[in-house]
Amino acid sequence: MRVRTPRVSVPADDLVPIRVAGVPEHFNMPWLLGLERRAFARAGVEVKWRTVPQGTGAMCEMLHRGEIDLAVMVTEGAVGDILKGGANRIVAPFVDSPITWGVHVGAWTGIHDPAGLEGLPILISRPNSGSHLAALCYAHWQGWSVGANDLEVVQDLGGALDRLNRPGPAVFLWERFTTRPYVLDGRLRQVDAYKAEWPSFLLVATEAVLADHPAGIIRLLKVLRDQASGLMAKRTAPELIAKRYDLSLGDAQAWFTDVRWNTGTPLTEATLRRVVDALVASGTLGPVPTGSSLLDRLVWTPADR
């Protein structure tokens, strides 16, 4: 049975303002539904949503500069940023299912399989983005050596589309259903896929907002989980996603079948250790002592939770 978010009577001037950022992808549908239904406001939280096409790397920078309070971030980027000194904490998992990264080249190239990718420039939206870290993990999985000179920053998916359709082949990793329309229209070719072994997205907040508004963050989280639970139970959800994100109904159904939003299961030490080990193995993170608790270092644990 769906548990609805309790209604609270909060004057508009007393709403807790929380600035939230996320990518313009179908994973963030629960946020949009909560905003459209004013579910966050009814729970006493004013969510100020900001779409960031540049992804996790850009949102890390925005958190550091104090421009946002909370971000929906790719797990690898969130974990790596905090361990490198970011003054943020993981609030909770957001999407439990892993991302399937499509490995793409320009459709004009003669490359049709992973054997033709080694040594090509790797396009990334920016350092510490999902496209960056996933590419390094994929290269490590393939047994390739990748250095800083092998990477090209393209800012976002639009920049990648432009670069992949200019002379000189390159490779680009992005969530495969987000790029699916460009595969179908002949601009991109997906030659491989890569799936990590951990939840795809985490909610990450600044230490400042967690200290100032812990109750507001908890209410926000309850609303978000309610919206996600309702969406997963909705029979017509694939139709809604197809319409909003320019997917065919078949692709939307395939994506929706595999996605699982988090509705309360906490992160575990073992899951975080798998992420850290992959980042260390790919060269994006220095060694992290195995005796230290990653949960203590990374995850917010409010006293009243």
C-alpha positions in Angstrom: 0.0 0.0 0.0 1.3 3.4 -0.9 2.0 5.6 2.2 1.2 9.2 1.4 3.2 12.1 2.7 1.6 13.7 5.7 0.1 17.1 5.1 1.4 19.8 7.3 0.1 23.4 7.5 3.1 25.6 6.9 2.8 29.3 5.9 4.6 30.1 2.7 7.1 32.3 4.5 8.0 29.5 6.9 8.9 26.9 4.2 12.4 25.6 4.4 14.2 26.6 1.2 16.4 23.8 -0.3 18.2 24.4 -3.6 18.4 21.1 -5.5 20.2 20.2 -8.7 20.0 17.2 -11.0 20.5 16.2 -14.6 17.6 16.4 -17.2 17.1 12.7 -17.3 14.2 10.2 -16.6 15.8 9.2 -13.3 14.6 12.5 -11.8 11.0 12.0 -12.6 10.0 11.6 -8.9 11.4 15.1 -8.2 9.3 16.6 -11.1 6.2 14.9 -9.9 6.7 16.1 -6.3 7.1 19.7 -7.6 4.1 19.6 -9.9 1.9 18.2 -7.1 3.3 20.6 -4.6 4.0 17.7 -2.3 7.3 19.2 -1.1 5.5 22.5 -0.2 2.8 20.6 1.7 5.5 19.0 3.8 7.0 22.3 4.6 9.9 22.4 2.1 10.4 24.8 -0.8 12.4 22.8 -3.3 14.2 25.2 -5.8 15.0 22.8 -8.6 17.9 23.5 -11.0 18.6 21.4 -14.1 22.3 20.9 -14.7 23.0 19.1 -18.1 26.8 19.1 -17.4 26.3 16.4 -14.7 27.9 15.4 -11.5 31.2 17.2 -12.0 29.4 20.5 -12.4 27.2 19.8 -9.4 30.3 19.0 -7.2 31.6 22.5 -8.1 28.2 24.1 -7.3 28.1 22.4 -3.9 31.6 23.6 -3.1 30.7 27.2 -4.1 27.5 27.1 -2.0 25.2 27.6 -5.1 23.1 24.6 -4.3 22.3 22.7 -1.1 21.6 19.2 -2.4 22.4 17.3 -5.6 21.4 14.1 -7.3 24.8 12.7 -8.2 26.3 9.7 -9.9 27.6 7.4 -7.1 31.2 7.3 -8.2 31.4 11.1 -8.4 29.8 11.6 -5.1 32.0 9.2 -3.2 35.2 10.3 -4.9 34.5 14.0 -4.2 33.8 13.6 -0.5 36.9 11.4 0.0 39.0 14.1 -1.8 37.8 16.6 0.8 34.4 17.8 -0.3 32.4 19.3 2.6 29.3 17.3 1.7 27.6 14.1 3.0 25.5 11.4 1.4 22.0 11.8 2.6 20.6 8.5 1.1 20.6 6.4 -2.1 18.2 7.7 -4.8 18.3 5.0 -7.5 19.3 1.5 -6.4 19.7 0.0 -9.8 23.0 0.6 -11.6 23.4 2.7 -14.7 23.9 1.0 -18.0 26.4 3.2 -19.8 26.2 3.1 -23.5 29.7 3.3 -25.2 29.3 5.4 -28.3 31.1 6.6 -31.3 29.9 8.7 -34.2 27.8 6.7 -36.6 29.9 7.9 -39.5 33.0 6.0 -38.3 33.8 2.4 -39.3 33.9 1.3 -35.7 31.4 -1.3 -34.8 32.8 -3.1 -31.7 35.0 -2.4 -28.7 38.1 -3.6 -30.4 38.3 -0.3 -32.3 38.1 1.9 -29.3 41.5 1.5 -27.6 43.6 4.7 -28.0 40.7 6.9 -29.1 40.1 10.2 -27.3 37.6 9.8 -24.5 35.0 12.6 -24.2 33.9 13.6 -20.8 31.4 16.3 -19.7 34.0 17.5 -17.1 36.4 16.1 -14.5 34.7 13.9 -11.8 31.6 13.6 -13.9 29.8 10.3 -14.4 31.0 10.2 -18.0 34.6 10.7 -16.8 34.6 8.1 -14.0 32.6 5.5 -15.9 35.0 5.8 -18.8 38.0 5.2 -16.6 36.3 2.2 -14.9 35.4 0.9 -18.4 38.9 1.3 -19.7 40.3 -0.5 -16.6 37.8 -3.3 -17.2 39.0 -3.5 -20.8 42.7 -3.5 -19.7 43.5 -0.1 -21.4 45.8 2.6 -20.0 44.2 6.1 -20.0 46.0 9.3 -19.2 44.9 12.9 -18.8 45.9 13.7 -22.4 43.5 11.1 -23.6 40.5 13.0 -22.3 38.5 15.8 -24.0 36.1 18.0 -22.0 32.8 18.6 -24.0 30.6 20.0 -21.2 27.4 18.1 -21.8 25.6 15.7 -24.1 25.2 18.4 -26.8 28.9 19.0 -26.8 29.5 15.3 -27.2 27.1 15.0 -30.1 28.9 17.9 -31.9 32.4 16.5 -31.3 31.4 12.9 -32.3 30.2 14.1 -35.6 33.3 16.0 -36.5 36.5 14.5 -38.1 38.6 12.3 -35.8 36.8 9.4 -34.0 36.3 9.5 -30.3 34.4 7.5 -27.7 31.8 8.7 -25.2 29.9 7.0 -22.4 26.4 8.1 -21.4 23.3 6.5 -20.0 22.1 4.4 -23.0 18.4 5.4 -23.0 19.3 9.1 -22.8 21.3 8.7 -26.0 18.9 6.3 -27.6 17.1 9.0 -29.8 20.5 9.9 -31.3 21.4 6.3 -32.1 18.0 5.9 -33.8 18.4 9.1 -35.8 21.8 8.1 -37.1 24.1 10.4 -35.3 25.6 7.9 -32.8 26.4 4.2 -32.8 26.5 2.2 -29.5 29.2 -0.3 -29.8 29.3 -1.6 -26.2 27.7 -1.2 -22.8 29.1 -1.1 -19.3 27.2 -1.6 -16.0 28.7 -0.9 -12.6 27.9 -3.0 -9.5 26.4 -0.4 -7.2 23.5 2.0 -7.0 23.6 4.6 -9.8 22.5 7.8 -8.0 22.9 9.3 -4.5 21.5 12.3 -2.8 24.4 14.5 -1.6 24.0 17.6 0.6 26.3 20.2 2.0 27.3 20.0 5.6 25.9 23.5 6.1 22.3 22.6 5.0 22.4 19.4 7.0 23.4 21.3 10.1 20.9 24.1 9.6 17.8 22.2 8.3 18.0 18.5 9.3 14.2 18.2 9.8 13.6 19.8 6.4 15.9 17.3 4.7 14.2 14.4 6.4 10.8 15.7 5.3 12.1 16.2 1.7 13.4 12.6 1.7 10.0 11.2 2.8 8.2 13.1 0.0 10.7 12.0 -2.6 10.4 8.3 -1.5 6.6 8.6 -1.6 6.7 9.9 -5.2 9.2 7.2 -6.3 7.1 4.5 -4.7 4.0 5.8 -6.4 5.7 6.0 -9.8 7.0 2.4 -9.6 3.5 1.2 -8.9 1.9 3.2 -11.7 0.9 1.0 -14.6 1.1 3.9 -17.1 4.5 5.2 -16.0 6.3 4.0 -19.2 3.9 6.0 -21.3 4.5 9.1 -19.1 8.2 8.7 -19.3 8.2 8.1 -23.1 6.2 11.3 -23.6 8.4 13.5 -21.4 11.8 12.2 -22.5 11.3 11.6 -26.2 11.6 7.8 -26.0 9.6 5.2 -27.9 7.2 3.3 -25.7 9.3 0.2 -26.1 12.4 1.9 -24.9 10.6 3.5 -22.0 9.2 0.1 -21.0 12.6 -1.5 -21.2 14.2 1.3 -19.1 11.4 1.3 -16.5 11.6 -2.5 -16.1 15.2 -2.2 -14.9 15.1 0.9 -12.8 14.5 0.8 -9.0 14.3 4.0 -7.0 15.3 3.7 -3.3 12.4 3.8 -0.8 14.3 3.4 2.4 17.1 0.8 2.1 20.3 2.3 3.5 23.7 2.1 2.0 26.1 -0.5 3.3 29.8 -0.5 4.0 30.2 -3.3 1.4 28.6 -1.2 -1.3 30.7 1.8 -0.6 33.8 -0.3 -0.5 33.1 -1.7 -4.0 32.8 1.9 -5.3 36.0 2.9 -3.6 37.9 -0.1 -4.8 36.8 0.6 -8.4 37.9 4.2 -8.2 41.3 3.2 -6.8 41.8 0.5 -9.4 41.0 3.0 -12.2 43.4 5.5 -10.9 40.9 8.2 -10.0 41.4 7.9 -6.2 44.4 7.2 -3.9 44.4 4.3 -1.5 41.8 4.4 1.2 42.6 2.5 4.4 40.4 -0.7 4.6 40.2 -0.3 8.4 38.3 3.0 8.3 34.5 3.1 8.2 33.3 4.5 4.9 29.8 4.9 6.3 31.2 7.2 9.0 33.2 9.2 6.6 30.6 9.5 3.8 27.1 9.2 5.1 25.0 11.6 7.1 23.4 10.1 10.3 21.1 12.7 12.0 20.4 12.1 15.7 16.6 12.1 15.2 16.5 9.7 12.2 
